[in-house]
Amino acid sequence: MSERGEGADEREALDDIVRSIGRPDAYVLHEVIRRNGDQELRRHGGALFLSAFAAGLSIALSLIVPGALKAHLPAAEWSKALSSMGYAVGFLVVILGRQQLFTENTITPVLPLLHDRTPKTAWRLARLWAIVLAGNVLATAAVAAVIVHAGAFPPELHAAFAEISHLTVAFDFWPTCVKAIFAGWIIALMVWILPATGTAATLVIVLMTWLVALCGLEHIVAGSVEAFYLVMTGAASLHDYAFRFFVPTLLGNVFGGVALVAVLNFGQVAPEVEEGKEADGKA
């Protein structure tokens, strides 16, 4: 059996264990996510890129669906809360479809590095981040160009897209960075708890990503669709995309996911991890 096949079987076995426990402790969650992350670090670069590109295309639904809802809802206070629910659609497709999203990778492949702390694992993590981020961003630029130039959407939808998208470049560097920290924190928390949610996974994804949209937080991939939409329509420049959105959002998402979720949650199970290493060494 191939290494990939063995990894998939192991992941399914771990998922079965989690479901049988009902409410797994932090160490079990850590092990499930770490072993999933270890498999991701070993994936072929081409497969990673194609999966990331697919995710970048799918996440466009997080602009299209809220835009369609906004265009058809009355101008009332409650309509923002409802239209923001549409933001979750892109994330549902990406996460349930097992496509590669950069912010998920601020925790899943980081745990193997915290566990091993070797240059080889660090290199694999850097490689995965570079491939996934490139695939995500290139796809968002491509899909934004199609949305703008294909003539598939009526003017009222484009007006809604523009109104939603302008917030991505509306703030200075540090406010954008702080908003991105919160978004990275929320998405990484979602990834941390998903193995324990079972049949409630869809509800958890919807609630957590809806919160990101409702609070106007910045997500590097979903926000790239919006920011590129502005660039393609001439409402923003590439400089705006790079320095008012991309750089502060990337820094914030990485810090929120790695420092506030991966490192802190690893810290609470670190003694058990070390005990497991010692036991394996003796064996």
N, C-alpha and C positions, 0 to 999 in steps of 0.2 A: 504494500500500500504506500502511496506517496506521502511525503511529509505534510502536504496541504490536507490530504484526506485524513491522516492521523490527527492533525490539529483540529479539523472540523468535528471529528468523532469525540475528541477530548472536550471540546467546547460544549457539545451537546450533552455529554455526560455531566459536566459541571452545571449546566443549566438545569438538568434534571435534579441534581442534588439541591440546588437553590430552591427549586419549586417544592421539593419534598420537605425541606426545612420549614417553609412558610415564612418565617421572619429571620433570615440569616444574620449572623453577627458581622461586624465590620471586617474581620479577617477573611471570612468566606467571600464577601463582596470584593475585597481586595484581590483575592486569588483568582476569582472569575475574570475580573477586568484585566489583571496583570497577564494572565495566560492568553486572553484575547489579544492584548497588546503585543505580546511576544510573537504571536502568529502574524500580526500586521507588519511588524518590523522585518519579517522574513519574506514578505510577498515580493513578487517580481515587480520591477519598477514600471514596466509597461501596463501591467494590470492595475497598479495603484493609480497611475495617471488617468487611465480610461475611467476608472471608478470615480475619481475626483472630478473629471470633466463632466461625467453624468450628473454628479451631485450639483455642480455649478449650474447646469441646465435646469435641473429639477427645482432648485431653490428659487428660480424665477417665479414660481407659483406664489411665493411669499410676497411678491409685488402685484402679480396679476390678479389674484383672488381678492386681496384687500381693496385694490383699485376698482374692481368690478362691484364689490359690495358698497364701497363709498359712492360710486357713481349712481347707484340705484336706491340708496337710502336717503331719507330726508335730512336736511341740515339741522340736526338736533344733538344735544349733549350726549345722549346715549348711543348715537350712531357710531362714534369712534370706538367705543368698547366692543360693539358688535363687528364692525369692519376689521378691527384688529385681530379677531379670531381667525380671519382668513390667512394671517401670517403663518399660522401653524401648518397649513397644508403642505408647503414646500418641505418643511422639516419632517413631517410624517412620511412623505415619499422617500426622502433621503435616508432617514434613520431606519424605517421598517424595511426599506429596500437594500439596506447594508451598503449604501454608497459612502464614499470617503468625504467627510466634511472636516475642514481644518480644525474647527473648535472642539469637535469630539476628540481629536488627537492631541489636545492639551492635557488629557488625563490618561486615556487608554494606553498609548505606548510610552508614556512618561513613567508609569509604575514599574515596568521592567528596568528602566534606568535607575530609579531609586532603589530597586531591589539588588541589581548587580553592581552598579557604579563602576562600569568598565569603559575604556575608550571605544571599544567595539560597539557597545550598545549605544553610546552617545553618538557615534557616527551614523548608526542605523536610524536613530531618531531624527538627526539633522537631515538625512537623506529623505526620510518619509515626509517630514514637514515641508521640505522644498518641493517635492514632487506633488504632494496634495495641494499645497497652496497655489502652485503654478497652474495645476489643472482646474482648480476651483475658479481662480481669477480669470483665466483665459476663457472659460465657458461663460462666466457672467458677462464679459465684454461681448462675446458672440451673441448671446441671447438678448442682451440689451439692444444691440444693433438691429436684430430681427424685429424686436418689439417696435422700435422707432421707425424703421424704414420699410417693413413688409406691407404696411397698409392693412393689417389684419384687425386692428382695433379702431372703433369709432372715436371722434374727437372728445366726447364726454369721458371716455375711459382714459385718454391721454391726459386730460386735465386732472383727473384723479391721480394718475401715476405721477405727474409733475408735482402735485401738492404733497403727496406722500414722500417723494424722493428728495425734495428740497431740504428736508431736515438733516440729511446725511452730511451736508457741507455747510450747515447754518451756524455751527459753533466753532470756537477757537480750539487750538490743539489740546489744552489740558481738560476743558470740560468734555470734549469728545473722548479723550483717554479714560476719564473717570467713568463715563457712561459705558465704555467698552469693558472696563474692569467688571462692572456689575453684570453685563451680558455674558462675559466669559465665565464668571462665577456661576451664574444660573445654569448655563448650558452644561458645564462640567458637573455640577451637582446632579443635573438630570441624568447624565451618563452614569454617574456613581450609583444612583438608586435604581436605575432601570432593571438590572438583573433581579431585583427583589420584587418588582411590580407585577410580574406574571401577566394575567389578562388585562390588567389596568394600565399597561404600557402606553396604549394610545391616549388615554385620558391624561396621563402624566406628561407626555410630550406636548399635547395641546395646551395644558395649563401653564407649563413652564415657558413655552415659546410665546404664548399669548401674553404672558407677563412682560417678556422682553419688548414686544411691540407696543403694548399699552403704556409702558413707561418711557417709550422713545429711546431705548438703549441701542447701542451700536454693535452690529455683528459683521465681521469682516467679509463674509460671503454673501449673505442676504443683502447687506448694505452695499456691496459692490454692484449688484444689479441696479439698485437705485441710483448710485453715484454715476455709473456708466450711462444710465438713461439720461441723466442731466448732461453729461459730456456729449453724448450723441445728438442731443437736441440743441446744443449750444448754450445751455443755461449754466454750465460750469466748465472749467478748463481741466486739462490733465493735471496741472499744478494743484488745483483745488482737490482733485481726486487723491493725489499722492500725499499732500501735506495737511489738508484739512480733514481727510477721511482715512486713507489707507494706513499711514504710519501710526497715528495715535490709536486707531482702532486695533491694529495688529498688536501693538505693545500692550494695550489694555486687555484684550482677549487672552493673550498668552499669560499675562500676570494673573488675571482672574482665574483662569483654569489651572495653571501650574501651581502658583503659590497658595491660593486660597482653597483649592480643592485637592489636587494631587498630593502636594507636600503635607498639608495638614492631616488629610485622611490617612496618608501613609504613616505619619507620625504616631497616630493612635494604635497602629498595629505593628509598628517597628519591632517591639520586643518579641512578639510572636513570630515575626518573620525571621529574626535572628535565631530564635530557638529552633525553627524549622531548618535553617541552614546548618546549624550545629548537628541536629539529628541526622540530616542527610550526609554530612561529612563523616560522622561516626559509622553510618551504615555503609 
